[in-house]
Amino acid sequence: MEIGVNVPNFGPGATPERLLAWARTVEGLGYDLLMMSDHVVITPDVAEQYPAPFYEPFTTLSWLAGSTSTIRLGTTVVIAPYRHPLLVARMAANLHQLSGRRFVLGVGVGWAAQEFAALGAEFRHRGRLTDELLDTVTTAWQDTDDYRADGLPIWVGGGMDAGPRRAVRYGAAWHPLRQTMPWLRDAAKCLRQVAEQQGRPVPGFAPRILLHLTDRPRPDTDRRAGEGSIDQILADLDELRLLGAHTVVLDPFVGDPAETEHPEVAWQALSTVKAQLSSAETEKL
């Protein structure tokens, strides 16, 4: 199972220098994947959680591709209705080619109604628009040499209702975000059931979970996956592997934008997790 990191590309601490330090730290620790989220217009509903500056993910990941060499790069997630589908197909294919085939395109439907309005996008039809983008992107990559993107994986976000159906339909990995372990157990079961109902292969499972390392264990009754003591976090990762996850993305942003000014806390948590995982692997040899 690969382990990735969601890097905060927003907030008062987001500077080019700090984003570069994030990339070098995450790659230097040996993580497999670096991902970033997506907003275009920082409307009040977005700013409440993810204040400016907010670095656009395709631009930022393209820049970081030139400063990294081994780590894969991806979006968690591009909001499908915000851009023309052929533009997304082009940008994703180009980034994949220019980075040495290291890009993962994560796609989601979005949630910020005010941002949709500012962009002239249809909030009520965002599910349909997401399907249209996935149809267009996959067709362009398959049928048009100018958009060729061999081996570029697609992940789709979404909850328990539309997420598994969309993942199975497009043969894309399902990428749910920041849930509890009971929810994720049900999610893995739901994904298998939907695939069986549709008579299609079970797609990949690639959840993004919180990374919040605490000194003491947290009660499981109100704990999200990836939150708690190092033993709890390692147990969550092990269980996700057993549930069939091929990748887990750790999200070290706990919720306060001021965290972006002090990334050393997140880096230490990532270092601790990576060291413990490496130690566990060594013991198995």
N, C-alpha and C positions, 0 to 999 in steps of 0.2 A: 504494500500500500504506500503510495506517495503522499507526502505531506507538503502542503503549500502554505503561503502566508498572504493575507489580505493587508496591503499597505495603505494607510490613510493618506489619500491624495487631496486632503481638504483641511480646513481649520487654520487657526492663527499660527501654528507651527509649521505649516506646509510651505517650504521654500525649495527652490531647486537644489540647494546644497543638502538639505535634509532628506529630500527624496532620493538623491544619489546615495547618501549614507545608508538609507533604508535598504536600497537595492544591494549595495556591497555587503551590508551586514547579513541580510537574508541569504544571499548566495554564499558568503563566506562561512556561514554556519552549516551549510550543506543542505538547505531546504530545496525541494524539487521545483517549486512553482511560486511565482510572485504575481499577485492579482490586484486589480484596482477597480473601484466602483465608478458609477457614471451619473453625472448630472450636468446639464448644459446651462440652465438659467437658475440662479440661486434665488428663487422666490421665497417668500416668508415660510411656507411649509417645509421647504428644503433647509433653509438657513437655521431653523429651530434645532435640527439634528446635525446638519453638516454645513457649517458656515463657510463663507468665502475666506481665502481663495479656494477654488475647487479646480484642480487641474484635469483637463479633459483626458480620458484614459488612452485613446489611440495616439494622441500627440505625445503624452508622457511616456507610454510604453515604448514607442518608437525611439524616443531619445534614450531611454534606459537600455534598449537593446544594444546600443553601441558602446555601453559602459559595462556590460555583462557578457558572459561567454557561455555558460552552461545552464543557467536557470531558465525554466520555461516562463512565459509571460502570458497573462490572460486578463479577461474582464469578468467581474463579478458584481453586477452584470451590466452589459450595454442595454439601455432601454430601447426596445425595438421601435416604437412609434416615433422616436425623436429624429430619425435620419431616414433618408430614402434607402430602400433595401439594396439597390445597386451600389450606392455609396458605401454601405457597410460591407458588401461583398468585396468591393475593390480595396477598401482600407484593410480589412482583415487579411485578404490574400497577399497584399503587398507587405504587410507587417510580418506575416508568416515567412515569406520569401526572404525579406531583408534581414530577419533575425536568425536565419539558418533553421527554419522550420520549428520554431519554438513557441508558436502562438496558440492559445486556446480561446475560442470565442464563446464567452458566456453571454446568454441573452435572457432578458426578462421583460415583463409587461409594464412595469412601473407602478407608482402609487401616488405621486405628487400631483394632485389635480391642478394646482395653480401653475406649476411648471408646464403641464400639458397645454393649458390655456395660453401661456406666454409664447409657446412654440407653434400654436395653431394646430396642435395634434388632438385627435378625438379620444378623450379619456374613456368614454363609455364603450368604445369599440377597440380598446387596446388589446384585447385577446385576439380578435380577428386580425388586427394589424400585425401582431407578433407572428401569427401563422403565415401571413402573407410574406413577411420578411424571411422567415425560415424557408418557405417554398422558393422564393426568388434566389436567396443566397445559395441554397443547395443546387438549384438548377444551373445557376451561373457558373458555379465551380465545376460542375460535371460536363457542361455542354459548350463552354466558351473558353477557348485557349487564353484569351485576354484576361480572364478572371481565374485562371487555374490555381487551385490551392490544395494540391494533393496532400492528404493526411492531416488536414487541419481539423481538430476535434471541435465539436459543438457541445456546449452544456446549456441546458434550459432551466431557469428558475421556476418558481411557482409553488403554491401550496399543495395540499393533499388532493384537491379537486382536479385542477387542470394540469398540474405539473407532471404527474406520472403519465397521463394520456398523451401529452405533448412529447415527452421523452420517448415513449414507445413508438409513437407515430413517426418521428423523425430519426429514430435510432441514435438519439443523443443522450448523453449522461444527464441524469436529473440532479439538480444543484439546489436543494433547499437551504435556507439560511437561518442560523442561530436558533435552533430549537432544543427541546429537552430530549433526554435519552428515550423516555417512553414514546414520545412523538416519532423519533427516528426509527425505533423498532417497528412501529406501525407503518411508517413510510416505506421501509424496505419490503415489508410484507405486501403492501398495497402495490408497489412497483411490479412485483412478481405476479400478482393477481391480474393486473391490467394487461401485462404482456401475455399471460395465458388466455385471457378473454379475447384478445385481438389476434391470437395465433402468431405472435411475433417474438423474436428473441428478447430476453430481459436486457434492457440497456444498462449502461454504467450508472453507478451511484456515487456522487461526489459532493457530500454535504459541506457547507461552511459552518463552523461552530465557533463559539466564543472562546477566547483564551484569556482567562482571568485567574491567575495563580494566587491563591490565598495561603496564609500561614497555617490555617486550621481547616479541616474538612467542612464542607457545607452540607446542610441537610438535603437529602435527595428529593424531598417533597417540593422544594422550590428552586431547584438547581438546574440551570441550563447545561447542556453538554459543553465540556471544556472549561467549566467553572469549578473552582475548589482547590484542594490540595494537589500536589504533584501526583500522588497515588490515584486520586479520583480522575485526573486528566488522562493519565496513562491507561487506566481501566476503560475510560470512554473510547479512547483511540483503539484499544484492543477489541472492544465490542463492535465498534464500527467496522473494523476489518473483518470480523466474523460475520457481520451482517451483509458483507459483500461490497463495501466501499472500496473503490480502486484508488481514490484520492480523498483526503480530508484537508480542507483549507482552514487554517487557524486565523481567527479574527481578533487581534489584540486590542481593538478599540472598545473600551468598556462603556463609553457613553458621554464623557465630558470632553468637549472640544479642547480644553486646556491640556489634555493629555498629549496633544500633537506637539506641544512645545517641550515635552520631556520624554522623548522616545526611548530613553535608556531603560525605563521601567519595563516597557514591552520587550526590548532587546534582551534584557536579563531573563524574562520569562521564556522567551523563545530559546535562549541558550540553555536554560535548565531543562526544558522539554527535550531538546535535541540531544543533550548529553545523556539524559536518562534513556532515551530510545536507543542511542548508540550502545550504551552499556548493556541494555537488555538483549540487543542483537549479538553482542560479543559473547554473552553468557550462553546463548543458544548454540554457538559454534563448538 
